[in-house]
């Protein structure tokens, strides 16, 4: 163990190279003289050899110094290339020139041919020694058993670096058997000994022909549309697919096998970059005291991450669950020390506690993400959905009004549209609360409605990944179920933009793109994990759960749509309702929910009175 550690030590390796170079310099000079005098140990040879011994110590010292200046002791010779060969050439040339100058200064003259031959011999021996290490490593790596055949998509700089590391690394059992590249001029050529077979349209047949196990996508600078298309093609091969994250890897020289990440379902749903007016968000948030409720959740925590980058005066994180909010607190405090972060454990149900928080902190803006959101669970505990979602929202809304907060943004859901479940209906009631309150308060109340976010707590993607990891089966409720999806950062950035637009009473609707079939997501995730759907991992249809729809909607038919400056954000026209009747029915619903009825049928009937579009 001690010996291995010494060998791995960088300083030790540099010392060994220095010693080898010293020996090389001495013996190449001796060999040149020996050859120059035709291998004859004559008196003349001995005379010159004596002169050589007189000045060789200077030559050895100068050569080591020059090699150090040219960084020849810091190069990773296992991955050396033509660039290093050129550096060695100039290092040896400079060293030989200095040798000649020292000979003149010391009046220790050697045959003129000696200096030229010494340079040639030194270069040949040094480059042979350095590159023999790479050759030995390469040959030894070829002795390893190859367990994975790899295809690299992208025969550019990133692909070349990736290939080089795979070839020289002793920690991988992979072999790159082919490249794919869309540049027609590259087809049929070789990149470091590996043939470029074709373009993206050839991925499937090439993967089958060469029995590819893994596909590495090394296209850090390609646009999202092309990358998505290539990933979708690769997903149909049943190969495990990995991708380099971005172009900054090339800029930092940080392309490596370890930087490859597994493809996520998010990669298949990637959109062109969303255009956000950063200036509007900064002016909206900067130097304000911002409260995020439900800050430990997937949406709340991402809100906190993005808000803090826009220089708020103070960021208040509030959640009832201490573990999740503690994680986001640590993350933000580690990265940002210029913003005051306050972390509070509290329930939005606790009216007195919420009132106390608003009184103490002079809050300007509220993002209300605290909510129960699991559809099936809320069907069996409807009173909890009402108490947490509706009563909790009402408490925060009333506190905003009482203490003159400037804006309140409710995080709503597409399930609030024509709801078939308690959770969706409860969020529709929350929307109605803020629409009512906006007419009777100086605070600007608004809601932002969007669909499912990928990777959020309780969403379908983490469940599928867990089921695949366990060997299946993957469960889908119905073959025809579709959902709108967006990534968490994508949704939150649009929420912030909508918040900047809010004037009071709006329900902002985010453009979620096209709905996605859940069965297609399940099949793609299985393929991306390197398995065959229905063969390696089965998909089981379980039937729709209580309150679940086949498809979701983002707006009510009577709401209509109004455009904003952002083409991904729309405003639904407020639906007129009887405010006095609404407040009376809301009060009755709260009272009923607090009775904690064993069965929720009465609560569901009371919800129906308020939300006319709710389907029991």
C-alpha positions as CSV (number, residue, x, y, z in Angstrom):
1,X,0.0,0.0,0.0
2,X,2.8,2.4,0.9
3,X,4.7,1.6,-2.3
4,X,1.6,2.2,-4.4
5,X,1.0,5.5,-2.8
6,X,4.6,6.6,-3.4
7,X,4.3,5.6,-7.1
8,X,1.0,7.5,-7.5
9,X,2.6,10.7,-5.9
10,X,3.1,13.4,-8.6
11,X,6.3,14.8,-7.1
12,X,7.8,11.3,-7.0
13,X,6.9,10.7,-10.7
14,X,8.4,14.1,-11.7
15,X,11.7,13.2,-9.9
16,X,11.9,9.9,-11.7
17,X,11.4,11.6,-15.1
18,X,14.1,14.1,-14.1
19,X,16.6,11.4,-13.3
20,X,15.8,9.5,-16.5
21,X,16.3,12.7,-18.5
22,X,19.7,13.3,-16.8
23,X,20.8,9.8,-17.7
24,X,19.5,10.3,-21.2
25,X,21.4,13.5,-21.7
26,X,24.7,12.0,-20.5
27,X,24.5,8.8,-22.5
28,X,23.2,10.4,-25.8
29,X,26.3,12.7,-25.7
30,X,28.6,9.8,-25.2
31,X,26.9,7.8,-27.9
32,X,27.1,10.7,-30.4
33,X,30.9,11.0,-29.8
34,X,31.3,7.3,-30.1
35,X,29.5,7.2,-33.5
36,X,31.3,10.4,-34.6
37,X,34.7,8.7,-34.2
38,X,33.4,5.5,-35.9
39,X,33.3,3.4,-32.6
40,X,37.0,3.8,-32.3
41,X,38.4,4.6,-28.8
42,X,41.3,6.6,-30.2
43,X,43.3,9.3,-28.5
44,X,41.3,12.0,-30.3
45,X,38.0,10.4,-29.1
46,X,39.4,10.3,-25.5
47,X,40.4,14.0,-25.8
48,X,37.0,15.1,-26.8
49,X,35.4,12.8,-24.3
50,X,37.4,14.6,-21.6
51,X,36.1,18.0,-22.8
52,X,32.6,16.5,-22.9
53,X,32.8,15.4,-19.3
54,X,33.9,18.9,-18.4
55,X,30.8,20.6,-19.6
56,X,28.1,17.8,-19.6
57,X,27.0,18.8,-16.1
58,X,26.0,22.2,-17.4
59,X,24.1,20.6,-20.3
60,X,22.3,18.2,-17.9
61,X,21.2,21.1,-15.7
62,X,20.1,23.3,-18.6
63,X,18.2,20.4,-20.2
64,X,16.2,19.7,-17.0
65,X,15.4,23.4,-16.6
66,X,14.3,23.8,-20.2
67,X,12.1,20.7,-20.0
68,X,10.6,22.0,-16.8
69,X,9.9,25.4,-18.5
70,X,8.2,23.5,-21.3
71,X,6.1,21.6,-18.7
72,X,7.4,18.2,-19.9
73,X,7.2,17.0,-16.3
74,X,3.4,17.8,-15.9
75,X,2.1,16.2,-19.1
76,X,-0.2,13.2,-18.8
77,X,1.8,10.9,-21.1
78,X,-0.9,8.3,-21.2
79,X,-3.0,10.6,-23.4
80,X,-0.1,12.5,-25.2
81,X,-0.7,13.5,-28.8
82,X,1.1,15.3,-31.7
83,X,1.0,18.5,-29.6
84,X,3.3,17.0,-27.0
85,X,5.6,15.7,-29.7
86,X,6.0,19.3,-31.1
87,X,6.7,20.6,-27.6
88,X,9.4,18.0,-27.1
89,X,11.0,19.0,-30.4
90,X,11.3,22.6,-29.4
91,X,12.4,21.8,-25.9
92,X,15.3,19.6,-27.2
93,X,16.2,22.3,-29.8
94,X,16.4,25.0,-27.2
95,X,18.4,22.7,-24.9
96,X,20.9,22.0,-27.7
97,X,21.3,25.7,-28.6
98,X,22.1,26.4,-24.9
99,X,24.6,23.5,-25.0
100,X,26.4,25.1,-27.9
101,X,26.4,28.5,-26.2
102,X,27.9,27.0,-23.0
103,X,30.6,25.2,-25.1
104,X,31.7,28.6,-26.5
105,X,31.6,30.4,-23.2
106,X,33.6,27.6,-21.6
107,X,35.9,27.3,-24.6
108,X,35.2,23.6,-24.6
109,X,34.8,23.0,-28.2
110,X,33.4,19.8,-29.6
111,X,33.0,18.8,-33.3
112,X,30.3,20.9,-35.0
113,X,28.5,17.8,-36.1
114,X,28.2,16.8,-32.4
115,X,25.6,19.4,-31.6
116,X,23.3,18.5,-34.5
117,X,23.6,14.8,-33.8
118,X,23.1,15.4,-30.1
119,X,19.8,17.3,-30.8
120,X,18.5,14.5,-33.1
121,X,19.5,11.7,-30.7
122,X,18.1,13.5,-27.7
123,X,14.8,14.2,-29.4
124,X,14.4,10.5,-30.6
125,X,15.3,9.1,-27.2
126,X,13.1,11.5,-25.2
127,X,10.0,11.2,-27.4
128,X,10.4,7.4,-27.6
129,X,10.6,7.2,-23.8
130,X,7.6,9.4,-23.2
131,X,5.4,7.9,-25.9
132,X,6.3,4.3,-25.0
133,X,4.4,4.8,-21.8
134,X,1.3,5.6,-23.8
135,X,1.9,2.6,-26.1
136,X,2.4,0.2,-23.1
137,X,-0.9,1.6,-21.5
138,X,-2.7,1.2,-24.8
139,X,-1.5,-2.4,-25.3
140,X,-2.3,-3.3,-21.7
141,X,-5.8,-1.9,-22.0
142,X,-6.4,-4.0,-25.1
143,X,-5.8,-7.1,-22.9
144,X,-8.8,-6.2,-20.8
145,X,-12.0,-8.1,-21.5
146,X,-14.4,-5.8,-23.5
147,X,-17.9,-6.0,-22.0
148,X,-19.4,-3.0,-23.7
149,X,-19.5,-1.9,-27.3
150,X,-19.9,1.9,-27.5
151,X,-21.2,4.2,-30.2
152,X,-20.2,7.9,-29.9
153,X,-22.6,10.4,-31.6
154,X,-20.5,13.4,-32.6
155,X,-17.1,13.0,-34.3
156,X,-15.9,16.4,-33.1
157,X,-13.6,17.6,-30.4
158,X,-15.7,16.3,-27.5
159,X,-16.1,12.9,-29.2
160,X,-12.4,12.7,-29.9
161,X,-11.5,13.5,-26.3
162,X,-14.0,10.9,-25.1
163,X,-12.6,8.3,-27.4
164,X,-9.0,9.0,-26.2
165,X,-10.0,8.6,-22.6
166,X,-11.9,5.4,-23.2
167,X,-8.9,4.0,-25.1
168,X,-6.3,4.9,-22.4
169,X,-8.4,4.4,-19.2
170,X,-7.9,1.1,-17.3
171,X,-11.1,1.7,-15.4
172,X,-13.5,1.0,-18.2
173,X,-14.3,-2.2,-20.0
174,X,-15.8,-0.3,-23.0
175,X,-14.7,-0.2,-26.6
176,X,-15.7,2.4,-29.1
177,X,-16.6,0.6,-32.3
178,X,-18.0,3.5,-34.4
179,X,-18.8,7.2,-34.6
180,X,-22.0,8.8,-35.9
181,X,-21.9,12.4,-37.3
182,X,-24.3,14.4,-39.4
183,X,-21.4,16.1,-41.3
184,X,-21.5,14.2,-44.7
185,X,-17.8,15.1,-45.3
186,X,-16.8,12.9,-42.3
187,X,-18.7,9.8,-43.4
188,X,-16.3,6.9,-44.1
189,X,-13.3,8.6,-42.5
190,X,-11.5,7.4,-39.4
191,X,-11.1,9.4,-36.1
192,X,-8.2,8.0,-34.1
193,X,-8.7,4.6,-35.7
194,X,-12.5,4.4,-35.3
195,X,-14.6,4.7,-38.4
196,X,-17.4,7.3,-38.8
197,X,-20.3,5.2,-40.1
198,X,-23.1,7.6,-40.9
199,X,-25.5,10.2,-39.6
200,X,-28.3,10.3,-37.0
201,X,-30.7,8.4,-39.3
202,X,-28.3,5.4,-39.3
203,X,-28.1,5.1,-35.5
204,X,-30.7,2.3,-35.1
205,X,-29.4,0.0,-37.9
206,X,-25.7,0.6,-36.9
207,X,-26.5,-0.1,-33.2
208,X,-28.0,-3.4,-34.3
209,X,-25.2,-4.3,-36.8
210,X,-22.4,-3.6,-34.3
211,X,-24.3,-5.0,-31.3
212,X,-23.9,-1.7,-29.5
213,X,-24.5,-1.7,-25.7
214,X,-24.1,2.0,-24.9
215,X,-24.5,5.2,-26.9
216,X,-22.6,8.3,-25.8
217,X,-23.9,11.6,-27.2
218,X,-21.0,14.0,-27.4
219,X,-22.7,17.1,-28.9
220,X,-22.3,19.8,-26.3
221,X,-22.9,22.7,-28.7
222,X,-25.8,21.3,-30.8
223,X,-29.1,23.1,-30.4
224,X,-31.8,21.6,-28.2
225,X,-34.1,20.6,-31.1
226,X,-31.4,18.5,-32.8
227,X,-30.3,17.0,-29.5
228,X,-33.8,16.0,-28.6
229,X,-34.3,14.4,-32.0
230,X,-31.0,12.4,-31.7
231,X,-31.9,11.3,-28.2
232,X,-35.3,10.2,-29.3
233,X,-33.7,8.1,-32.1
234,X,-31.1,6.6,-29.7
235,X,-33.9,5.8,-27.2
236,X,-35.4,3.4,-29.8
237,X,-32.3,1.2,-29.9
238,X,-32.6,-0.4,-26.4
239,X,-29.1,0.8,-25.7
240,X,-28.2,2.6,-22.6
241,X,-27.8,6.2,-23.6
242,X,-25.5,8.8,-21.9
243,X,-24.9,12.4,-22.8
244,X,-22.3,15.2,-22.1
245,X,-24.1,18.0,-20.3
246,X,-22.9,21.1,-22.2
247,X,-20.4,23.1,-24.2
248,X,-18.7,24.5,-21.1
249,X,-17.2,21.0,-20.7
250,X,-15.2,21.6,-23.8
251,X,-14.3,25.2,-22.8
252,X,-13.0,24.0,-19.4
253,X,-11.2,20.9,-20.9
254,X,-13.5,18.9,-18.7
255,X,-14.6,16.2,-21.1
256,X,-14.4,12.8,-19.4
257,X,-16.3,9.5,-19.0
258,X,-17.2,10.6,-15.5
259,X,-19.0,13.7,-16.9
260,X,-21.3,11.6,-19.0
261,X,-24.8,11.4,-17.4
262,X,-27.7,9.1,-18.0
263,X,-30.5,10.4,-20.2
264,X,-33.5,11.6,-18.3
265,X,-37.0,11.8,-19.6
266,X,-36.5,15.6,-19.5
267,X,-34.1,15.3,-22.4
268,X,-36.9,13.8,-24.5
269,X,-39.2,16.7,-23.7
270,X,-36.6,19.5,-24.1
271,X,-37.9,22.7,-25.6
272,X,-36.1,25.6,-27.2
273,X,-34.9,27.9,-24.4
274,X,-37.6,29.9,-22.8
275,X,-37.2,33.6,-23.2
276,X,-37.5,35.3,-19.8
277,X,-37.2,39.0,-19.3
278,X,-34.6,39.0,-16.5
279,X,-34.8,42.8,-16.1
280,X,-38.5,42.6,-15.3
281,X,-38.0,39.8,-12.7
282,X,-35.1,41.7,-11.1
283,X,-37.1,44.9,-10.7
284,X,-40.0,42.8,-9.3
285,X,-37.9,41.0,-6.7
286,X,-34.8,43.1,-6.1
287,X,-34.5,44.7,-2.6
288,X,-37.8,43.1,-1.6
289,X,-38.6,40.8,1.3
290,X,-39.9,37.6,-0.3
291,X,-41.8,34.8,1.4
292,X,-42.0,31.3,-0.2
293,X,-44.4,28.9,1.5
294,X,-43.8,25.2,1.0
295,X,-40.2,26.1,0.4
296,X,-39.0,22.6,1.1
297,X,-41.0,21.1,-1.8
298,X,-39.9,20.7,-5.4
299,X,-41.5,23.9,-6.7
300,X,-40.9,25.9,-3.5
301,X,-37.2,25.1,-3.3
302,X,-36.7,25.9,-7.0
303,X,-38.5,29.2,-6.5
304,X,-36.1,30.0,-3.6
305,X,-33.1,29.1,-5.9
306,X,-34.2,31.4,-8.6
307,X,-35.4,34.3,-6.5
308,X,-32.2,34.5,-4.5
309,X,-30.3,35.1,-7.8
310,X,-32.3,38.3,-8.3
311,X,-31.0,40.0,-5.2
312,X,-34.0,40.1,-2.8
313,X,-33.5,42.1,0.4
314,X,-34.5,39.1,2.5
315,X,-35.7,35.6,1.6
316,X,-38.0,33.8,4.0
317,X,-38.4,30.1,3.7
318,X,-41.5,28.6,5.3
319,X,-42.5,24.9,5.6
320,X,-44.0,22.5,8.1
321,X,-41.5,19.7,7.2
322,X,-38.2,20.5,8.8
323,X,-36.0,18.0,6.9
324,X,-36.7,19.3,3.4
325,X,-36.5,23.0,4.3
326,X,-33.2,22.4,6.1
327,X,-31.7,21.0,2.9
328,X,-32.6,24.0,0.8
329,X,-31.5,26.3,3.6
330,X,-28.0,24.7,3.7
331,X,-27.8,24.8,-0.1
332,X,-28.6,28.5,-0.4
333,X,-26.5,29.6,2.6
334,X,-23.5,27.9,1.1
335,X,-23.8,29.6,-2.3
336,X,-25.2,33.1,-1.3
337,X,-24.0,35.1,1.6
338,X,-25.1,38.5,0.4
339,X,-28.8,37.8,1.0
340,X,-30.4,37.4,4.4
341,X,-32.1,34.0,4.6
342,X,-34.8,33.3,7.3
343,X,-36.0,29.7,7.7
344,X,-39.3,29.2,9.6
345,X,-41.1,26.0,10.6
346,X,-44.8,26.7,10.5
347,X,-48.1,25.5,9.0
348,X,-50.1,27.7,6.8
349,X,-53.2,26.3,8.6
350,X,-52.0,28.1,11.8
351,X,-53.7,31.5,11.4
352,X,-52.1,33.0,14.5
353,X,-48.6,31.9,13.5
354,X,-49.0,33.2,9.9
355,X,-50.3,36.6,11.3
356,X,-47.3,36.8,13.6
357,X,-44.8,36.1,10.8
358,X,-46.3,38.9,8.6
359,X,-46.3,41.3,11.5
360,X,-42.6,40.7,12.3
361,X,-41.1,40.5,8.8
362,X,-42.7,43.3,6.7
363,X,-43.2,41.0,3.7
364,X,-43.5,42.4,0.2
365,X,-44.0,39.4,-2.0
366,X,-45.5,36.0,-1.4
367,X,-45.1,32.8,-3.5
368,X,-47.6,30.4,-2.1
369,X,-46.5,26.8,-3.0
370,X,-47.6,25.1,0.2
371,X,-50.3,22.5,-0.6
372,X,-51.3,18.9,-0.5
373,X,-51.1,17.8,-4.2
374,X,-51.3,13.9,-4.3
375,X,-54.6,13.2,-6.1
376,X,-55.4,9.7,-4.9
377,X,-54.4,10.5,-1.2
378,X,-56.7,13.6,-1.1
379,X,-59.6,11.5,-2.4
380,X,-59.5,9.5,0.8
381,X,-58.7,12.5,3.0
382,X,-60.7,15.4,1.5
383,X,-60.9,17.3,4.8
384,X,-57.1,17.6,4.8
385,X,-57.1,19.0,1.2
386,X,-59.6,21.7,2.3
387,X,-57.8,22.6,5.5
388,X,-54.3,22.8,4.0
389,X,-55.0,24.0,0.5
390,X,-58.1,26.3,1.0
391,X,-57.9,27.3,4.6
392,X,-54.1,27.6,4.4
393,X,-54.4,29.9,1.3
394,X,-57.0,32.0,3.0
395,X,-54.8,32.5,6.1
396,X,-51.9,33.7,3.9
397,X,-54.1,35.8,1.7
398,X,-55.7,37.6,4.7
399,X,-52.3,38.2,6.2
400,X,-51.1,39.8,2.9
401,X,-54.1,42.1,3.0
402,X,-53.8,43.0,6.6
403,X,-50.1,43.8,6.5
404,X,-50.1,45.4,3.0
405,X,-47.9,42.9,1.1
406,X,-47.5,44.1,-2.5
407,X,-48.1,40.8,-4.3
408,X,-49.3,37.3,-3.7
409,X,-48.7,34.6,-6.3
410,X,-50.6,31.3,-5.9
411,X,-49.1,28.1,-7.4
412,X,-52.1,26.4,-9.0
413,X,-52.6,23.4,-11.3
414,X,-54.2,22.3,-14.5
415,X,-56.2,19.9,-12.3
416,X,-58.3,22.9,-11.1
417,X,-59.9,23.0,-14.6
418,X,-63.1,21.0,-14.7
419,X,-61.8,19.0,-11.7
420,X,-62.6,15.4,-11.2
421,X,-60.8,15.1,-7.9
422,X,-60.7,16.8,-4.5
423,X,-57.2,18.1,-4.9
424,X,-58.0,19.9,-8.2
425,X,-61.3,21.3,-6.8
426,X,-59.5,22.6,-3.7
427,X,-57.0,24.4,-5.9
428,X,-59.9,25.9,-7.9
429,X,-61.3,27.2,-4.7
430,X,-57.9,28.8,-3.9
431,X,-58.1,30.5,-7.3
432,X,-61.5,31.8,-6.5
433,X,-60.3,33.1,-3.1
434,X,-57.6,35.2,-4.7
435,X,-60.0,36.5,-7.4
436,X,-62.4,37.5,-4.7
437,X,-59.7,39.1,-2.5
438,X,-58.1,41.0,-5.4
439,X,-61.3,43.2,-5.5
440,X,-61.2,44.0,-1.9
441,X,-57.5,44.6,-1.2
442,X,-54.5,46.8,-2.2
443,X,-52.4,43.6,-2.5
444,X,-52.1,42.3,-6.1
445,X,-53.3,38.7,-5.9
446,X,-52.8,36.3,-8.9
447,X,-52.5,32.6,-9.6
448,X,-50.2,30.7,-12.0
449,X,-51.7,27.5,-13.4
450,X,-49.5,24.8,-15.0
451,X,-49.4,21.0,-15.4
452,X,-47.0,18.3,-14.1
453,X,-43.4,19.1,-13.5
454,X,-40.8,16.5,-14.2
455,X,-39.0,15.2,-11.2
456,X,-41.2,16.8,-8.6
457,X,-42.1,15.0,-5.4
458,X,-44.8,12.4,-6.2
459,X,-44.6,12.8,-10.0
460,X,-44.7,9.8,-12.3
461,X,-41.1,9.9,-13.5
462,X,-39.4,9.2,-10.1
463,X,-41.9,6.4,-9.6
464,X,-41.1,4.9,-13.0
465,X,-37.3,5.1,-12.3
466,X,-37.8,3.4,-9.0
467,X,-39.8,0.6,-10.6
468,X,-37.2,0.1,-13.3
469,X,-34.4,-0.1,-10.7
470,X,-36.4,-2.8,-8.9
471,X,-36.7,-4.8,-12.1
472,X,-40.4,-3.8,-12.8
473,X,-43.1,-4.0,-13.6
474,X,-43.8,-0.3,-14.5
475,X,-47.4,0.6,-13.7
476,X,-49.5,2.9,-15.9
477,X,-53.1,3.6,-15.1
478,X,-54.4,3.7,-18.7
479,X,-52.8,3.4,-22.1
480,X,-54.5,6.6,-23.2
481,X,-53.6,8.8,-20.3
482,X,-51.9,12.0,-21.4
483,X,-50.4,14.8,-19.3
484,X,-48.7,18.2,-19.8
485,X,-45.1,18.3,-18.6
486,X,-42.5,20.9,-17.9
487,X,-39.2,20.8,-16.1
488,X,-39.2,22.4,-12.6
489,X,-36.7,25.2,-13.5
490,X,-38.7,25.9,-16.7
491,X,-42.0,26.2,-14.8
492,X,-40.6,28.3,-12.0
493,X,-38.9,30.8,-14.3
494,X,-42.3,31.4,-15.9
495,X,-43.9,31.7,-12.5
496,X,-41.5,34.5,-11.7
497,X,-42.2,36.2,-15.0
498,X,-46.0,35.9,-14.5
499,X,-45.5,37.4,-11.0
500,X,-43.8,40.5,-12.6
501,X,-46.9,40.8,-14.8
502,X,-49.5,40.5,-12.1
503,X,-51.8,43.5,-11.6
504,X,-54.4,41.7,-9.5
505,X,-57.0,38.9,-10.0
506,X,-55.3,37.2,-13.0
507,X,-55.0,33.5,-13.5
508,X,-51.9,33.0,-15.6
509,X,-51.8,29.9,-17.8
510,X,-48.4,28.6,-18.9
511,X,-48.0,27.1,-22.3
512,X,-46.9,23.6,-21.5
513,X,-46.4,22.5,-25.1
514,X,-48.0,19.3,-26.4
515,X,-49.5,16.7,-24.0
516,X,-47.4,13.5,-23.6
517,X,-48.8,10.0,-23.4
518,X,-47.7,8.4,-20.1
519,X,-47.3,5.0,-21.7
520,X,-44.8,6.5,-24.2
521,X,-42.9,8.0,-21.2
522,X,-42.7,4.6,-19.5
523,X,-41.5,2.9,-22.7
524,X,-38.8,5.5,-23.3
525,X,-37.5,5.4,-19.8
526,X,-37.2,1.7,-19.9
527,X,-35.3,1.9,-23.2
528,X,-33.1,4.7,-22.0
529,X,-32.2,2.5,-19.0
530,X,-30.9,-0.1,-21.5
531,X,-33.9,-2.5,-21.3
532,X,-36.6,-3.7,-23.7
533,X,-40.2,-2.8,-22.8
534,X,-42.4,-5.8,-22.2
535,X,-39.4,-8.1,-22.5
536,X,-36.9,-7.2,-19.9
537,X,-39.3,-5.0,-17.9
538,X,-43.0,-5.3,-18.2
539,X,-45.6,-2.5,-18.2
540,X,-48.8,-3.2,-16.3
541,X,-52.0,-1.3,-16.9
542,X,-53.7,-0.8,-13.4
543,X,-56.7,1.3,-14.3
544,X,-57.5,4.9,-13.5
545,X,-57.2,5.8,-9.8
546,X,-60.0,7.6,-7.9
547,X,-60.4,11.2,-9.2
548,X,-57.9,10.7,-12.1
549,X,-58.6,12.0,-15.6
550,X,-57.5,10.6,-18.9
551,X,-56.3,14.1,-19.9
552,X,-55.9,17.4,-18.2
553,X,-56.9,20.9,-19.4
554,X,-55.2,24.2,-18.7
555,X,-58.2,26.5,-18.9
556,X,-62.0,26.5,-18.6
557,X,-63.9,27.0,-21.8
558,X,-65.4,30.3,-20.6
559,X,-62.1,31.8,-19.5
560,X,-60.6,32.5,-22.9
561,X,-57.0,33.6,-23.3
562,X,-55.3,36.9,-23.3
563,X,-51.7,37.3,-24.5
564,X,-48.8,38.7,-22.5
565,X,-45.4,40.0,-23.6
566,X,-44.1,36.4,-23.1
567,X,-45.4,34.0,-25.7
568,X,-45.4,31.2,-23.1
569,X,-47.7,33.0,-20.6
570,X,-51.4,33.7,-21.1
571,X,-54.1,35.2,-18.9
572,X,-57.4,33.5,-18.4
573,X,-60.4,35.9,-18.2
574,X,-61.8,35.9,-14.6
575,X,-65.1,33.9,-14.3
576,X,-67.8,35.9,-12.6
577,X,-69.3,34.3,-9.5
578,X,-71.5,35.4,-6.6
579,X,-69.1,36.6,-4.0
580,X,-71.4,36.7,-1.0
581,X,-72.6,33.2,-1.8
582,X,-69.0,32.0,-2.3
583,X,-67.8,33.3,1.1
584,X,-70.8,31.8,2.9
585,X,-70.3,28.4,1.2
586,X,-66.5,28.6,1.8
587,X,-67.2,29.2,5.5
588,X,-69.6,26.2,5.6
589,X,-66.9,24.0,3.9
590,X,-64.2,25.0,6.4
591,X,-66.5,24.2,9.3
592,X,-67.3,20.8,7.8
593,X,-63.7,20.0,7.1
594,X,-62.7,20.8,10.7
595,X,-65.2,18.3,12.0
596,X,-62.8,15.6,10.6
597,X,-65.6,13.4,9.2
598,X,-64.6,9.8,8.8
599,X,-66.0,9.7,5.3
600,X,-65.6,12.6,2.9
601,X,-68.8,12.3,0.9
602,X,-70.4,15.3,2.7
603,X,-67.3,17.4,2.0
604,X,-67.3,16.5,-1.7
605,X,-71.0,17.6,-1.9
606,X,-70.1,20.9,-0.3
607,X,-67.2,21.4,-2.7
608,X,-69.6,20.8,-5.6
609,X,-71.7,23.7,-4.4
610,X,-68.7,26.0,-4.7
611,X,-67.0,24.6,-7.8
612,X,-69.8,24.0,-10.3
613,X,-67.5,22.2,-12.8
614,X,-66.4,19.7,-10.2
615,X,-67.4,16.2,-11.2
616,X,-68.2,13.9,-8.3
